[in-house]
């Protein structure tokens, strides 16, 4: 049975709205589908904007995924750009639309309405925030303004150490600017835990970026030479030619709020698994909605293109199902939450994560453990092996994978993708051990880093690898034993540690106490594991500091010793 001719109106394009429109057409040839986009472009790659600013992407055209003509000719979808939806009449199912080029308003009836209004950059109400030379990056016109300003600038200040802030820092350095980055928190990249985010901080510093953590802007002023002077929370004044505000985004919910559509506690539109809002004729997708975290079951704002695309597909499926079947049965697709899988690259260094971090797990009251490892991205004997620094978080009761973070030069995204795939299937660390992954020496090892992460976590859960907590290092009364070589130990070690190289350990067991806990450390954890197996079988009370001195250095960078 074909549906009667229905009218689907979509407010906003880009990832969620454009995907919803195209999917709806694939499912229903007879529906009338109209997209209203306030900006100049209906579908563009906003994740590529920092690289357009930095001339890595050479032309604006490369960012355009589709234009109104493409939608009309390929899908028979009407697209109205530079057109703003100003009001929703839910009772009569009519929206009010304003043509921003002419100022003319009109009314458009709908059978189904999709809100894909996205998010707006957070612009804090600081003195001078609206001065010329202060920019946010959200659209292609934004990027053109920043490109023009950067062409005549020597210094740039970036506010915010999230993914966009880091990518902008790299691209502005590539244009020859001196870059300062301010971040209110004491770490970069909020989705990561501090010791893992520290790797990114070191990379920025290596490339000359003036990184100022735990510092915020208090006011801006314009100087006579047209520079901007920035006063910070630490009493510093910084002069710069341009400022980029990248401290986050907030859902653009003005239209929904005025219409009385339910919002969540975080300010986004509250939706169900079919992307339905509190109005049965209205759906919402993309950065404007709140979503459930698959691990903690907390509501979150996750402004990522991947989830937005999936939400668009789900909403379109639900709409067409409702047109055809009404309330009978359930649509074939649902949106069941997010893991928050993300990656960025700065100066050839990748940072990726999936699932929950420690802050989220603690807040949710989840009993977890963590392990660190630092394997090569491929077989060590093959030229060019680079370390991947991995943190794996898992449930103590059953070993279910809760989250993972990884940083390194090569192979990072692949490993996080594998772990994210496992997490979608509620896999445990024991299943990571068993994954059969591609192996050739130039691609990986017979024991891939993903397998090794599962093995280390599995050994802990089986009782073969008792773990010490790095955060308790300052207070512990345990004997610290470093099993690296004497030369490695002399080059740098943990205060109060003693050195018993692994190769001599069997002959020096009498030097160790059996009435005192022993904590073991080595370079990255492997030799300490060999040592702990030896000592456990000889009756010692012993634990390992996961990830060895490499992880210790990461902890030092956080200020936690």
Beta strands, then each sheet from edge to edge (+ up, - down):
strand 1: 7-11
strand 2: 32-37
strand 3: 43-44
strand 4: 64-66
strand 5: 78-81
strand 6: 83-89
strand 7: 94-99
strand 8: 105-109
strand 9: 112-115
strand 10: 119-121
strand 11: 134-135
strand 12: 155-159
strand 13: 178-183
strand 14: 210-213
strand 15: 217-222
strand 16: 228-232
strand 17: 237-240
strand 18: 242-245
strand 19: 249-251
strand 20: 282-284
strand 21: 291-292
strand 22: 299-300
strand 23: 342-346
strand 24: 349-355
strand 25: 368-373
strand 26: 388-395
strand 27: 401-408
strand 28: 467-468
strand 29: 479-482
strand 30: 498-499
strand 31: 518-521
strand 32: 542-545
sheet 1: 5+ 2+ 1+ 9+ 20+
sheet 2: 3+ 4-
sheet 3: 6+ 7- 8+
sheet 4: 10+ 19-
sheet 5: 11+ 18+ 12+ 13+ 14+
sheet 6: 15+ 16- 17+
sheet 7: 21+ 22-
sheet 8: 23+ 24- 27+ 26- 25+
sheet 9: 28+ 32+ 31+ 29+ 30+
end
